[in-house]
């Protein structure tokens, strides 16, 4: 008989090892999936994890794209991790990402065609405020009426997607776009452009913001009283109440920060790689960032590494679709396996596996 025995305290060794084991298990299960689709599993895994970095033909394009894809994932995941550590579950970062892009782009386009150097900082501020305001809806509903932040934040994603479709075809539509939905190209307008800071590196202001967020969050969690309150609330809500932590204030702060960072990610994406507001602007970064946050163990440095890994699967997945004809749904399933196996492996951090005969009552 196989049974699980509760550990007196969670194992730090297993907690550190489970992300690596989860990645290996995902490779194995993903290989079986690709084989079932009639593709060479070894070739598929090589293309996803190796070729974007080391293949002569693809590396020149793929390496810069690693930072382009990782930037928004890290920025959103950092914000989510603050709430997750405190037991506050923001599942609607995708909606906050979209609203940040809409508000930031709208603030900039209101001044078109001005070339003022103040326009881009204004757009950054508007993007952060847009994501923050969208996150405040579940925050206020939870603190005032006890509404479940998981359901409210998730449902608001679909509201944001409809707002996106509306402004793409109406308020923000390019008047010179011959009736096609979508805003002006913000990359081609100098005042709003977010170009590469170092040519050929993929580094733009969104990537810089992601690195700053990692450093800031690490300092916050290890050196500031707010970080202590976040960690204490997640580990022992009762002890947090005895320590004088205000739950409503913490909910507002954590959801506000995560919304603002998601909004910034949307703003930097719409002024950089995406270039414009369009109906299909929502790319799923907000949902993928949940995987990144947990794969990184809710630790800023772990999230940085997990974001780079997830970005690699994005780029490698696109290559696998092109070279092997894999369907996009298979790549999305492969990415989802990471979270599934991570949660499964987490059992080993809290439980020991015991073999023996069943006890007779």
N, C-alpha and C positions, 0 to 999 in steps of 0.2 A: 504494500500500500504506500502511495505517495501522499504525504501531508505537508502542510506549511506550518511552521512554528514561528510565532511572533518573536522578533529580536527584542532584547531589553531596550536597546537604542539603535537607531538606523545606522547601517554600516557605511562609513565614509569611503571605504575602498570600493564597495559595490556602487555607491553613488557616483564615484568618479569613472568607474569602468562601464556603467550602463550606456552612456552615449556611444562609446566605441562599439560595444556589443550590438547596440541597436542598428548602427550603420552596417555592420557586417551581416546581421540578420536580414536587413533590407536588401543588401546585395544578393544574398542567397535566394530570398523569396522573389525578388525582382527578376533574377535570372530564370527562375522557374516560370514566372509569368511570361517573360519574353520567349522562352522555349515553347510554351503553350500556344503562342501566337505564330509559331513557325519561324522565329528569328534565332540567330546564333546568340545565346545568352552571354558568352564570354566577350564577343564583339560588342554587344550592346553595353555591357558594364564598362568595357575599355573606352568606348566612345563617350560615355557620360562622364567618367571620372578622370580619364587620362588624356584623351586627345585635345580637349580644350586648352590644356596647359602646356603640353609637350609635343603635340603633332606639328611638324613644320608648316603644313598647309593651313592649319586653323589657328595656331597659337597667336599669331600677330593680331588677329581680330578678336579672339576670345578672351585673351588676358585683360585688355581694357574693359571689356564687357563685364568681367567679374566684379569690378567695383561699381559699375553702373547698376547692375542687378542687386548687389549686396547692400548698397546705400539705403534705399527705402526699407528693405527688410530689417536691417539693423536698427534704423531710426524708429520704426513702428514697434519692433519687438522690445526695445529698451523701455518704451513707454508702457507697454502691456505688462512687462515684468514687475514694475513697481506695484501695480494693482494686484497681480497674481500673488505676489509675496504677502500681501495683506489680506488675501482672500476676497478680493474685489475683482469680479470676472467681467472684463470688458471684451465682448466678442464682436463688437461692431466697429473695429478699427477700419475696416474697409469703407464704411460709410463716412467716417471722419476723414479718411484719406481723400475721398471724392469731394467732400464739402470744402476741405482745405484748398484743393485745386481750383474749385469753382470760385470761391471767395477771393483767392489770390489772383487768379486770372482776371476776374471781374474788376478788381481794384486797379489792376494795371491797364486794362483795356479802356477804362473810363477816361484815361488821359492820352489815349492814342491820338495822334502820332508823336507826342512829345518825346524828346530824348533826354529828359532830366535824369540825373544820376540818383535822384530820390525815389524813382518809380520802383526799382527792384527791391530796396529795403521796405517800401510800403507794401509790396506784394507779399514779401516774407511775413510781415506782421499780420496782414489780412489772412494769409493761409493758416498761420498758427491760431488766430482767433476763430476762424471758421471751424477748424477741427475741435477746438476747445468748446465752442458754443454747442456743437452737435453732441459732444460727450456730456455736456451739462444737462441735457434732457434726461437721460437715464439716471444721472447723479441726483438731480433734484427730485425726480419721481421716487427714487429709492429712499432718500433721506426724509422726504415729506410724507410719502404715502406707503412706504415699504414695498414698492414695486420691485420685481426681480430684474436686476440689471442685465442679466444674461439675455432674457427674452426681449427686453426693451431695446438694448443696443443692437441686437441681431435684427430685429424688425426694422430698425431705422436704416439699416444697410439698403433695404429694398426701397425705402422712401428716397434715400440719397440717389439711388440709381435712376429713379423716375425723375428726380430733379435734374440730374445730369442729362437725361434724354430731352427734357424740356428746354433747358438753356442752350443745349447744342443746336436745337432746331429753331430757337426763338431769340431769347435775350442776348446771348453771346455769339450768335451765328455771324459768320463773316459776311458783311454786305457785298463783298466783291467775290464771294465764293460760288456764284451762279446757282444759288438755291440749295447747295449741298449742305448738310448739317456739319457743324464744326466751327470753331472760332478761328480768328486770324492765327497765323503761325507765330508763336511767341519767340521762337528761336531766331527768326529772321528779322525781328524788331529789336534793335540793339539795346533799348532801354530795359527790356524784359528778358533778354537772353541769359541763359545759364550755361555757358560753354565750358569746355575742358579748361582747367587751370594750367595743366601741363599737357602739351600736345601728345596724343597717343597713349595716355595713361588711363583714361576713363574717369579721372578725378575732376569732379565739379563741386559746387558749393554744397550740394546735398550729401556727398560723401564726406566732406569736411564736417558738416553738421553731425553726421552719424558718429564720427570719431570723437567729436567734442561731447556728444551725449553719453558715449561709453565712459569717458573720463569723469564727467560730471556725476553720473550715476554711481560710479564706483566710490567717489569721494562722499557722495550723499549717504550711501548705505553704510560706509565704514567710519565716517568721521562726524556725521551730523545727527542731531537729536531726532529729526524727522525720519531719517533712515532707520534709527533704532526703533522708533514707534511703528514703522512699517513692518520691520522684521518681527517685532514682539507681537503685533496684532495677528500676523499670519501663523506664528508658532503657538501662541497662547492668548486667544481673545479675552479670556477671563482675567489673566494677569495684566493685559493691556488696560482693561477697565480699572483695575486696582491702581495702576500706575498713572491714571488720570488722562489716558488717551481719549480724545473726543472722536467717536466712530464716524459721526456725520461729517466732521471736518476732514477726516482722513479720506473718506469716500470722495468728497469734492476735490481734494488735492490730487489723489491718484487718478481719478477719471479725467480731471482737467489736464494733467500733465500728459497722460497717454493720448488724449484727443489732440492736444496741441502738437505733439511730436508726429502723430499720424497726419495732421493737417500740413505740417512742414514737409513731410515726405511727399504728399500730393503736390504741393506747390513746386518743389524742386523737380519733380518728375514732369509736370506740365510745362515748365519753362526750360527743361533740358531734353532728355531723351524723347519724350512723347511730343513735345512741341506745341500742342494745341489741345483745347477741350473738344472731345468728340464723344459720340454715343458709347463707344467701346473703350473709353479711357480706363474704367475700372478693370484692373489687371489681376485681382485676387491677391495682391500683396498683403492686404490686411488680414486675410485668413492664413496665408502661408507664414506670416510673422508669428502666429500662435505656435506653430511647429518650431520655428527658430527659437522662440523664447524658452520653450520646454527643453529643446535639444541642448540649449546653452545652460541648462539648470538654473535659469532665472538669474544668472550671474553676468554682469556686464562683459567681462572678457570672454566668457563662454558664448554669449550671444554674438559677439564679434566673430568668433571662429565659426559658429553655427550658421551665421548669415552668409559667410563666404562659401561654406559647404553647400548651402541651399542654392546660392547663386550659381554654383558650379553645376548643380543638377538641372537648373533652368537652361543654361547654355548647352550642356551636354545633351539634355533632352531634345533641344531643338536640332542639334546635329544628328541625333539618333533618328529623329523623324525624317530628316532629309536623306540620310545615307542608308537607313535600313527600312524606311517606310513604316515605322512604328506609329500607331495612332496617338494623338495628343492625350486621349483619355488614359492610355497605359502609362504615360509619363506622369500624369497627375496622380494616378493610383500609386505609382512607385514613390512619389514624394510623400503621399499620405501614409505609406507604410512606415516611414521614419517615426512619426508620432505614435502609431500603433505599437511598434516594437519598443519604443522608448517607454511607454506606459506599462507595457508588459514586463520589460526588464526591471522596472522600478520596484516590482514585487520583491525582487531579490535584495533590495536595500532594506526592506522592513521585515522580511520573513526568511527563515532558513528552510531548505527542502530536506525533509526527513523521509527515510525509507524504513519500513517496518511493517509488522503485522497489525491489523486493525484490533483495537482493544474491544473486548466484549463487555457490554454494560452489565 
